[in-house]
Amino acid sequence: MSGHSKWATIKRKKGAADAKRGQLFTRLAREIAMAAREGGGDADTNFKLRLAVDKAKGNNMPKDNIQRAIDRGTGAGEGGALEQIVYEGYGGHGVALIVECVTDNRNRTVSDLRRALTKAGGHLGESNSVAWQFQRKAYFAFPLAGRNQDEIFEMAVDAGADDVQFTDDTAEIYAAVESFKSVSDKLRAAGIQPEEAELRMETTNLMELSPQDTVRVMRVIEEIEELDDVQKVYSNLHISDAAVEAMAA
């Protein structure tokens, strides 16, 4: 897990300096629209929407963009209908992938994804072909900023967390899906604003490759993440310290 944590830290720092602001806003807008479509446009009563809006604000997304995304999700705004699709497949070397997409054109999305996987020696799989290797978890990440690790650990466990990890001055909390709100409320009450707060897929069956092959697969995953319709990519790849150092170089 440490490799994943270190790689996530590198990606957060890399993303903060990334100039692809337009692409980021597009993804955030789709996330907001989907949350509004599922639970309504009131962030006070729609917890998923509140998280999406908080994430957008944290990335300096303009208020007008946020409102347009909410309107689109509730049917009050312009734009084609969005749908959320989850694809499963392999990204080369037998590494299992789950790719979450939000799109207004299913044919475009699957074509782009299939092309990227085929180029890397991988392929799309049938539904449930790799899902058995993952489970959905609540996940939170935030900078420690001088906070006491023991107090963070006790607070998280008291709220229902399964695991708490500390890496590079960052705290990561993992919990069962049903504990998402209780952990979120505890953090909010403690004045902690997570940089990441989401439901995500965590692998139960890590696959280990050589550092060189790990880097190759991670490059493929990065290419897939750059596709316009892709929101999240999860893999069962174990990321060693050597691979993290090679990717960060």
N, C-alpha and C positions, 0 to 999 in steps of 0.2 A: 504493500500500500504506500510505502514511503516514496517510491519512485513516482507513483501517480500524484502524490501530494506535491513533490518538488516540481514536477512538470506543470501541474496546475498553477503553482506560484509563478513559474517562468512565463506561462501564457498570460497570466493576469498583468504582469509587468510589461510584457511585450504588447499586449492589447492596449494598455494605457498610452503607449507611444505610437500606436498604429494610426495612420492617416486615413484609413478606410471608414471614415465616420458615416458616410452615406449608407454603406452596406450594413453597418451596425444598426443605424436607425431603422432601416427596412426590416431587419429581423426583430427588433424590439417592437415595432409597430404591429407586426404580425402576431407576436406573442400577446400583446395587449388586446388586439382584435379577437383572437381566439378565446381569451379569458372572458371578455365582455360577451361574446356570443354564447358561451357556456353558462355563465352565471349572472348576466346582467351588467349594466354600465355603472353601478354604484360601487365604488371601491371600498366604502365603509362596510358593506354587507357581502361583497364578493372578495373573499380572501385571496384567491388566485390573481384577480385583477389588481388588488392592492400591491401584491408582490411585483407584478409586472410593471406597474406604474412606478414603484419605488426604484426598480432597477433602471428604468428609463431616465428617471430624474437623476439618479446617481451617475449616469453617463451623459448628463447635460442635454438631454433631448428636449427641444422646445415644447412648451405647454400646448401650443396649437397642434403640433404633431401628435401629441398624446391624445388630445381630445378627438382629432380626426380618426385616430385608430379605434378609439372607443366607439365613436359613431358608426364606423364601418362594421364593427363587430355586432352592434345592436341593430343594424339595418338602416340607420339614419343617415349614413354617409355614402360616398361614392366608392366605386371599386367593385371588382368581381367577388363572388363568394369564395371564402377561404375554407380549406379543409385540412385537417391534421392527419398525416399518414406516417406509419412506422414501417420501415423496410428492414429486412434482415439479410445478412450475407457474409461474405468472407473477403478480407482485404489483402490476400496474399499470405503464404506460409501457414495457411489454415487458421488465421486469426479471425475470431468471430466479431462481427460488427452489428450494432443496432443503430439505425439512422432515423432520427425524428425530423420530419419535414412539415412545413406549413406552406401550402401552395394554392394558387388559383388555376393551375394547369397541371393535372396529374401526369399527362403524357410527357410534357417537358421535363418534369421532375424525375420520372423513372428513367427517361432516356439519358439525361445528364449523369445520373448516378450510375447507371449501367456502364456508360462509357468510361467513367473514372475508375470503376472497379476492374473492368476488363483490361484497361491499360496497365493496371498494376498487377495483373495476374490473378485477380480475384473474381468474384461473381455474386450476383444476387441469389438469395435463397428463398425457399418457401416460408410461409408463415409458421412460426414456432420452430424453425430449423435451428436457431441458435438461442432463442429466448429462454430456454431452460437453463442456460448458463448465467442468467442474470436475475436479480431481484430489485424491485423498486425500493428506494430508501429516501428519507428526508435528509437533506444535506445543507449545512450552513458553513460559511467560511468568513473570517474577519480578522483584521490585524489585532494582535494582543495589546499593542500600544501601552506597555507597562503594566497591564493587568496581571493579577496573580493566577498562575496556571491551576493551582489547587482549587481556588474559588470558582474558576470557570468550569473545571471538571465537576465539582460538586453540584453547581447550579444546573449544568447540562444533564447529569444523571438524574437529579431530582425531577427534572422536567420530562424524563423518559428516554434520554439518549442511550444508544447502545454502545457508542464508542466516541472518544474524544482524542484527537491527535494534535500535536503541536510541532510545526515545522517552519523554520525560517521566520520566527516572530509572527506566525499565523496560526490561528486556532481553527480546526475543522471538526465539526460535530456531525455524527451520523446517528440517525434514529429511524424507528419504524414509521411508516407513512402516517399511521394514526396519531403519532406524537408530534407531527409537524407543527400544529398550531400551538401546543403547549410549550414547545421549545422556542418558537418564534415569540410568543408572549413573554416568556422569561427574559429573553434577550432584550426585547423592547423595554421591559420594565427596568432592566439594568442599564438602559441608555446605550445599548450596543446596536449599531446599524450594520448588519452583515453585508459584505461585498457580494456574496452569493447566498441565496436562499431559495431552494428549489427541491422538487422531487426528481430524482435521477436514478438511472439504472447502474447498479454496482454488480460486478461479476462475482460469481461464486466459484469460478474455475479458471484461475490464472494460467496463462500460457507463457512460457519463457523461451526467448530466442537469444541468439548472440547479439551483442551490442550493435553490430553492423546491420543485421536483419531487423532489429528493433527500430533503428533509425529509419530504415527504408519504409517500414510499415507506418511509422509515425508521419513520415512525409506524405504518404498516401492519405492518411486520415486528415492531415492539414488541408490537402487539396480538396477533399470531400467537404470539409467544413467551409471552404470558400465558395461552394455552390450557393447560388442565391436562395434556393428554397430550403436549404438545410439549416435546422436549428441546433441540433445536438448530435454528436457521434459518440457512441460508447463502444469500448472494446474489452476483450478479456486478456489483453496484452500486458505482461509484467514489464514495467519500465525500470531497468536497473540504473544505478547511479552513473555508470559509465555511459549509458545511452543518453541520459539527461544531459551530461556534460557535453556530449557530442552534438546534441541538438541545440544546446545553448551557445555553442561556439560561433 
